[in-house]
Amino acid sequence: MFIALVNWDKCTGCGDCVDVCPVKCFEMSDGKSLAHRASYCIDCGNCPEVCPDDAIVISIGWGG
């Protein structure tokens, strides 16, 4: 299980991660990206690749 994590200190709210996520982990909140459904992550790698602010990492989660 993977979890997408957004560093709000780095995120500038471009929304690119929202657009490229095939499982819709992200949504915009208060002008920044929020991994609202972080546990949906399938580790496709799209979000950290397109993030111009290097604000997203994919981590190994808990559970299964």
Biopython code that builds the backbone (N, CA, C, O; Angstrom):
import numpy as np
from Bio.PDB.StructureBuilder import StructureBuilder

atoms = [
    (1, "MET", "N", (0.848, -1.176, 0.000)),
    (1, "MET", "CA", (0.000, 0.000, 0.000)),
    (1, "MET", "C", (0.889, 1.234, 0.000)),
    (1, "MET", "O", (1.875, 1.302, 0.734)),
    (2, "PHE", "N", (0.537, 2.197, -0.819)),
    (2, "PHE", "CA", (1.287, 3.439, -0.935)),
    (2, "PHE", "C", (0.413, 4.610, -0.508)),
    (2, "PHE", "O", (-0.815, 4.537, -0.559)),
    (3, "ILE", "N", (1.061, 5.688, -0.089)),
    (3, "ILE", "CA", (0.347, 6.893, 0.313)),
    (3, "ILE", "C", (1.038, 8.098, -0.308)),
    (3, "ILE", "O", (2.251, 8.263, -0.177)),
    (4, "ALA", "N", (0.258, 8.942, -0.989)),
    (4, "ALA", "CA", (0.790, 10.180, -1.554)),
    (4, "ALA", "C", (0.758, 11.256, -0.471)),
    (4, "ALA", "O", (-0.255, 11.440, 0.204)),
    (5, "LEU", "N", (1.873, 11.962, -0.313)),
    (5, "LEU", "CA", (1.982, 13.001, 0.707)),
    (5, "LEU", "C", (2.378, 14.323, 0.060)),
    (5, "LEU", "O", (3.270, 14.368, -0.788)),
    (6, "VAL", "N", (1.701, 15.403, 0.472)),
    (6, "VAL", "CA", (1.984, 16.737, -0.050)),
    (6, "VAL", "C", (2.582, 17.594, 1.061)),
    (6, "VAL", "O", (2.026, 17.680, 2.155)),
    (7, "ASN", "N", (3.708, 18.220, 0.777)),
    (7, "ASN", "CA", (4.319, 19.173, 1.700)),
    (7, "ASN", "C", (3.718, 20.550, 1.405)),
    (7, "ASN", "O", (4.058, 21.179, 0.403)),
    (8, "TRP", "N", (2.825, 21.013, 2.282)),
    (8, "TRP", "CA", (2.135, 22.281, 2.054)),
    (8, "TRP", "C", (3.077, 23.471, 2.109)),
    (8, "TRP", "O", (2.764, 24.524, 1.553)),
    (9, "ASP", "N", (4.209, 23.335, 2.757)),
    (9, "ASP", "CA", (5.176, 24.437, 2.790)),
    (9, "ASP", "C", (5.809, 24.658, 1.418)),
    (9, "ASP", "O", (6.210, 25.774, 1.087)),
    (10, "LYS", "N", (5.897, 23.595, 0.624)),
    (10, "LYS", "CA", (6.480, 23.696, -0.720)),
    (10, "LYS", "C", (5.428, 23.909, -1.807)),
    (10, "LYS", "O", (5.717, 24.541, -2.823)),
    (11, "CYS", "N", (4.223, 23.398, -1.615)),
    (11, "CYS", "CA", (3.183, 23.438, -2.639)),
    (11, "CYS", "C", (2.762, 24.879, -2.945)),
    (11, "CYS", "O", (2.480, 25.667, -2.042)),
    (12, "THR", "N", (2.726, 25.205, -4.255)),
    (12, "THR", "CA", (2.269, 26.525, -4.682)),
    (12, "THR", "C", (0.872, 26.484, -5.300)),
    (12, "THR", "O", (0.352, 27.508, -5.741)),
    (13, "GLY", "N", (0.271, 25.299, -5.329)),
    (13, "GLY", "CA", (-1.112, 25.182, -5.787)),
    (13, "GLY", "C", (-1.310, 25.188, -7.286)),
    (13, "GLY", "O", (-2.339, 25.662, -7.767)),
    (14, "CYS", "N", (-0.352, 24.675, -8.035)),
    (14, "CYS", "CA", (-0.489, 24.668, -9.497)),
    (14, "CYS", "C", (-1.596, 23.718, -9.969)),
    (14, "CYS", "O", (-2.210, 23.951, -11.010)),
    (15, "GLY", "N", (-1.849, 22.652, -9.207)),
    (15, "GLY", "CA", (-2.901, 21.701, -9.556)),
    (15, "GLY", "C", (-2.498, 20.621, -10.542)),
    (15, "GLY", "O", (-3.337, 19.822, -10.958)),
    (16, "ASP", "N", (-1.222, 20.580, -10.928)),
    (16, "ASP", "CA", (-0.793, 19.567, -11.890)),
    (16, "ASP", "C", (-1.038, 18.151, -11.365)),
    (16, "ASP", "O", (-1.413, 17.269, -12.137)),
    (17, "CYS", "N", (-0.834, 17.921, -10.073)),
    (17, "CYS", "CA", (-1.043, 16.594, -9.495)),
    (17, "CYS", "C", (-2.506, 16.167, -9.596)),
    (17, "CYS", "O", (-2.802, 14.994, -9.821)),
    (18, "VAL", "N", (-3.406, 17.112, -9.432)),
    (18, "VAL", "CA", (-4.839, 16.826, -9.542)),
    (18, "VAL", "C", (-5.144, 16.337, -10.955)),
    (18, "VAL", "O", (-5.914, 15.396, -11.147)),
    (19, "ASP", "N", (-4.533, 16.984, -11.930)),
    (19, "ASP", "CA", (-4.793, 16.661, -13.333)),
    (19, "ASP", "C", (-4.226, 15.313, -13.762)),
    (19, "ASP", "O", (-4.825, 14.635, -14.596)),
    (20, "VAL", "N", (-3.072, 14.908, -13.202)),
    (20, "VAL", "CA", (-2.419, 13.689, -13.705)),
    (20, "VAL", "C", (-2.722, 12.422, -12.907)),
    (20, "VAL", "O", (-2.409, 11.323, -13.365)),
    (21, "CYS", "N", (-3.317, 12.550, -11.743)),
    (21, "CYS", "CA", (-3.553, 11.366, -10.915)),
    (21, "CYS", "C", (-4.668, 10.491, -11.497)),
    (21, "CYS", "O", (-5.810, 10.937, -11.605)),
    (22, "PRO", "N", (-4.346, 9.249, -11.873)),
    (22, "PRO", "CA", (-5.352, 8.385, -12.478)),
    (22, "PRO", "C", (-6.402, 7.871, -11.492)),
    (22, "PRO", "O", (-7.462, 7.407, -11.912)),
    (23, "VAL", "N", (-6.123, 7.946, -10.195)),
    (23, "VAL", "CA", (-7.076, 7.441, -9.199)),
    (23, "VAL", "C", (-7.658, 8.563, -8.330)),
    (23, "VAL", "O", (-8.342, 8.300, -7.340)),
    (24, "LYS", "N", (-7.382, 9.808, -8.707)),
    (24, "LYS", "CA", (-7.997, 10.989, -8.075)),
    (24, "LYS", "C", (-7.690, 11.104, -6.580)),
    (24, "LYS", "O", (-8.592, 11.322, -5.771)),
    (25, "CYS", "N", (-6.412, 10.956, -6.219)),
    (25, "CYS", "CA", (-5.986, 11.120, -4.818)),
    (25, "CYS", "C", (-6.109, 12.559, -4.344)),
    (25, "CYS", "O", (-6.379, 12.814, -3.171)),
    (26, "PHE", "N", (-5.907, 13.503, -5.268)),
    (26, "PHE", "CA", (-5.738, 14.907, -4.898)),
    (26, "PHE", "C", (-6.962, 15.766, -5.197)),
    (26, "PHE", "O", (-7.742, 15.491, -6.109)),
    (27, "GLU", "N", (-7.096, 16.814, -4.391)),
    (27, "GLU", "CA", (-8.044, 17.881, -4.681)),
    (27, "GLU", "C", (-7.424, 19.171, -4.157)),
    (27, "GLU", "O", (-6.501, 19.145, -3.343)),
    (28, "MET", "N", (-7.936, 20.278, -4.626)),
    (28, "MET", "CA", (-7.417, 21.567, -4.178)),
    (28, "MET", "C", (-8.181, 22.006, -2.933)),
    (28, "MET", "O", (-9.398, 21.846, -2.846)),
    (29, "SER", "N", (-7.440, 22.566, -1.967)),
    (29, "SER", "CA", (-8.024, 23.057, -0.724)),
    (29, "SER", "C", (-7.218, 24.276, -0.271)),
    (29, "SER", "O", (-5.999, 24.202, -0.117)),
    (30, "ASP", "N", (-7.892, 25.367, -0.065)),
    (30, "ASP", "CA", (-7.224, 26.607, 0.357)),
    (30, "ASP", "C", (-6.075, 26.979, -0.567)),
    (30, "ASP", "O", (-5.042, 27.470, -0.112)),
    (31, "GLY", "N", (-6.251, 26.748, -1.861)),
    (31, "GLY", "CA", (-5.259, 27.134, -2.854)),
    (31, "GLY", "C", (-4.049, 26.228, -2.952)),
    (31, "GLY", "O", (-3.066, 26.570, -3.610)),
    (32, "LYS", "N", (-4.112, 25.074, -2.304)),
    (32, "LYS", "CA", (-2.998, 24.119, -2.365)),
    (32, "LYS", "C", (-3.542, 22.717, -2.592)),
    (32, "LYS", "O", (-4.733, 22.458, -2.418)),
    (33, "SER", "N", (-2.652, 21.827, -2.980)),
    (33, "SER", "CA", (-3.055, 20.447, -3.212)),
    (33, "SER", "C", (-3.184, 19.699, -1.886)),
    (33, "SER", "O", (-2.367, 19.854, -0.978)),
    (34, "LEU", "N", (-4.211, 18.902, -1.807)),
    (34, "LEU", "CA", (-4.442, 18.072, -0.634)),
    (34, "LEU", "C", (-4.626, 16.637, -1.110)),
    (34, "LEU", "O", (-5.467, 16.365, -1.967)),
    (35, "ALA", "N", (-3.839, 15.723, -0.553)),
    (35, "ALA", "CA", (-3.985, 14.307, -0.899)),
    (35, "ALA", "C", (-5.151, 13.752, -0.084)),
    (35, "ALA", "O", (-4.966, 12.977, 0.854)),
    (36, "HIS", "N", (-6.347, 14.168, -0.468)),
    (36, "HIS", "CA", (-7.577, 13.846, 0.263)),
    (36, "HIS", "C", (-7.844, 12.341, 0.321)),
    (36, "HIS", "O", (-8.388, 11.826, 1.298)),
    (37, "ARG", "N", (-7.457, 11.664, -0.730)),
    (37, "ARG", "CA", (-7.632, 10.212, -0.798)),
    (37, "ARG", "C", (-6.265, 9.553, -0.956)),
    (37, "ARG", "O", (-6.050, 8.757, -1.870)),
    (38, "ALA", "N", (-5.349, 9.892, -0.061)),
    (38, "ALA", "CA", (-3.953, 9.449, -0.169)),
    (38, "ALA", "C", (-3.820, 7.940, -0.256)),
    (38, "ALA", "O", (-2.913, 7.438, -0.920)),
    (39, "SER", "N", (-4.701, 7.213, 0.399)),
    (39, "SER", "CA", (-4.603, 5.748, 0.398)),
    (39, "SER", "C", (-5.016, 5.131, -0.940)),
    (39, "SER", "O", (-4.823, 3.933, -1.144)),
    (40, "TYR", "N", (-5.580, 5.924, -1.852)),
    (40, "TYR", "CA", (-5.918, 5.420, -3.184)),
    (40, "TYR", "C", (-4.669, 5.261, -4.057)),
    (40, "TYR", "O", (-4.731, 4.639, -5.117)),
    (41, "CYS", "N", (-3.559, 5.810, -3.624)),
    (41, "CYS", "CA", (-2.334, 5.861, -4.422)),
    (41, "CYS", "C", (-1.920, 4.473, -4.925)),
    (41, "CYS", "O", (-1.924, 3.496, -4.176)),
    (42, "ILE", "N", (-1.564, 4.415, -6.211)),
    (42, "ILE", "CA", (-1.112, 3.165, -6.826)),
    (42, "ILE", "C", (0.371, 3.235, -7.204)),
    (42, "ILE", "O", (0.869, 2.357, -7.909)),
    (43, "ASP", "N", (1.073, 4.263, -6.747)),
    (43, "ASP", "CA", (2.502, 4.446, -7.001)),
    (43, "ASP", "C", (2.814, 4.525, -8.489)),
    (43, "ASP", "O", (3.789, 3.933, -8.953)),
    (44, "CYS", "N", (2.001, 5.245, -9.231)),
    (44, "CYS", "CA", (2.258, 5.409, -10.664)),
    (44, "CYS", "C", (3.409, 6.378, -10.913)),
    (44, "CYS", "O", (4.056, 6.315, -11.958)),
    (45, "GLY", "N", (3.670, 7.277, -9.955)),
    (45, "GLY", "CA", (4.778, 8.209, -10.079)),
    (45, "GLY", "C", (4.469, 9.484, -10.835)),
    (45, "GLY", "O", (5.346, 10.334, -10.995)),
    (46, "ASN", "N", (3.235, 9.636, -11.305)),
    (46, "ASN", "CA", (2.886, 10.826, -12.078)),
    (46, "ASN", "C", (2.990, 12.114, -11.264)),
    (46, "ASN", "O", (3.525, 13.111, -11.749)),
    (47, "CYS", "N", (2.489, 12.102, -10.046)),
    (47, "CYS", "CA", (2.407, 13.347, -9.266)),
    (47, "CYS", "C", (3.774, 13.923, -8.902)),
    (47, "CYS", "O", (3.995, 15.113, -9.126)),
    (48, "PRO", "N", (4.708, 13.131, -8.347)),
    (48, "PRO", "CA", (6.003, 13.740, -8.053)),
    (48, "PRO", "C", (6.752, 14.159, -9.324)),
    (48, "PRO", "O", (7.559, 15.089, -9.301)),
    (49, "GLU", "N", (6.476, 13.465, -10.423)),
    (49, "GLU", "CA", (7.145, 13.799, -11.682)),
    (49, "GLU", "C", (6.708, 15.159, -12.223)),
    (49, "GLU", "O", (7.532, 15.917, -12.735)),
    (50, "VAL", "N", (5.407, 15.474, -12.111)),
    (50, "VAL", "CA", (4.913, 16.739, -12.670)),
    (50, "VAL", "C", (4.967, 17.907, -11.694)),
    (50, "VAL", "O", (4.796, 19.055, -12.106)),
    (51, "CYS", "N", (5.199, 17.647, -10.421)),
    (51, "CYS", "CA", (5.190, 18.722, -9.427)),
    (51, "CYS", "C", (6.411, 19.633, -9.606)),
    (51, "CYS", "O", (7.542, 19.196, -9.395)),
    (52, "PRO", "N", (6.189, 20.893, -9.993)),
    (52, "PRO", "CA", (7.317, 21.798, -10.205)),
    (52, "PRO", "C", (7.959, 22.266, -8.896)),
    (52, "PRO", "O", (9.048, 22.841, -8.906)),
    (53, "ASP", "N", (7.291, 22.022, -7.786)),
    (53, "ASP", "CA", (7.767, 22.492, -6.481)),
    (53, "ASP", "C", (8.419, 21.387, -5.652)),
    (53, "ASP", "O", (8.863, 21.628, -4.529)),
    (54, "ASP", "N", (8.477, 20.171, -6.210)),
    (54, "ASP", "CA", (9.035, 19.025, -5.489)),
    (54, "ASP", "C", (8.344, 18.852, -4.133)),
    (54, "ASP", "O", (8.988, 18.592, -3.117)),
    (55, "ALA", "N", (7.021, 19.002, -4.145)),
    (55, "ALA", "CA", (6.245, 18.997, -2.906)),
    (55, "ALA", "C", (5.555, 17.669, -2.619)),
    (55, "ALA", "O", (4.883, 17.534, -1.597)),
    (56, "ILE", "N", (5.708, 16.690, -3.500)),
    (56, "ILE", "CA", (4.973, 15.427, -3.342)),
    (56, "ILE", "C", (5.942, 14.256, -3.265)),
    (56, "ILE", "O", (6.892, 14.151, -4.041)),
    (57, "VAL", "N", (5.673, 13.388, -2.309)),
    (57, "VAL", "CA", (6.401, 12.127, -2.217)),
    (57, "VAL", "C", (5.387, 10.998, -2.100)),
    (57, "VAL", "O", (4.268, 11.194, -1.625)),
    (58, "ILE", "N", (5.793, 9.828, -2.536)),
    (58, "ILE", "CA", (4.967, 8.641, -2.361)),
    (58, "ILE", "C", (5.666, 7.774, -1.334)),
    (58, "ILE", "O", (6.839, 7.429, -1.483)),
    (59, "SER", "N", (4.939, 7.429, -0.299)),
    (59, "SER", "CA", (5.492, 6.678, 0.820)),
    (59, "SER", "C", (4.800, 5.331, 0.944)),
    (59, "SER", "O", (3.669, 5.147, 0.494)),
    (60, "ILE", "N", (5.495, 4.410, 1.554)),
    (60, "ILE", "CA", (4.865, 3.119, 1.855)),
    (60, "ILE", "C", (3.953, 3.328, 3.042)),
    (60, "ILE", "O", (4.371, 3.856, 4.072)),
    (61, "GLY", "N", (2.694, 2.909, 2.896)),
    (61, "GLY", "CA", (1.698, 3.100, 3.949)),
    (61, "GLY", "C", (1.531, 1.887, 4.825)),
    (61, "GLY", "O", (2.265, 0.905, 4.719)),
    (62, "TRP", "N", (0.554, 1.979, 5.684)),
    (62, "TRP", "CA", (0.250, 0.888, 6.595)),
    (62, "TRP", "C", (-1.042, 0.224, 6.191)),
    (62, "TRP", "O", (-1.851, 0.822, 5.480)),
    (63, "GLY", "N", (-1.249, -0.982, 6.622)),
    (63, "GLY", "CA", (-2.496, -1.681, 6.321)),
    (63, "GLY", "C", (-2.376, -2.462, 5.031)),
    (63, "GLY", "O", (-1.287, -2.846, 4.605)),
    (64, "GLY", "N", (-3.514, -2.681, 4.429)),
    (64, "GLY", "CA", (-3.432, -3.437, 3.198)),
    (64, "GLY", "C", (-4.714, -3.707, 2.602)),
    (64, "GLY", "O", (-4.784, -4.343, 1.551)),
]
sb = StructureBuilder()
sb.init_structure("model")
sb.init_model(0)
sb.init_chain("A")
sb.init_seg("    ")
for serial, (resi, resn, name, xyz) in enumerate(atoms, 1):
    if name == "N":
        sb.init_residue(resn, " ", resi, " ")
    sb.init_atom(name, np.array(xyz, "f"), 0.0, 1.0, " ", f" {name:<3s}", serial, name[0])
structure = sb.get_structure()
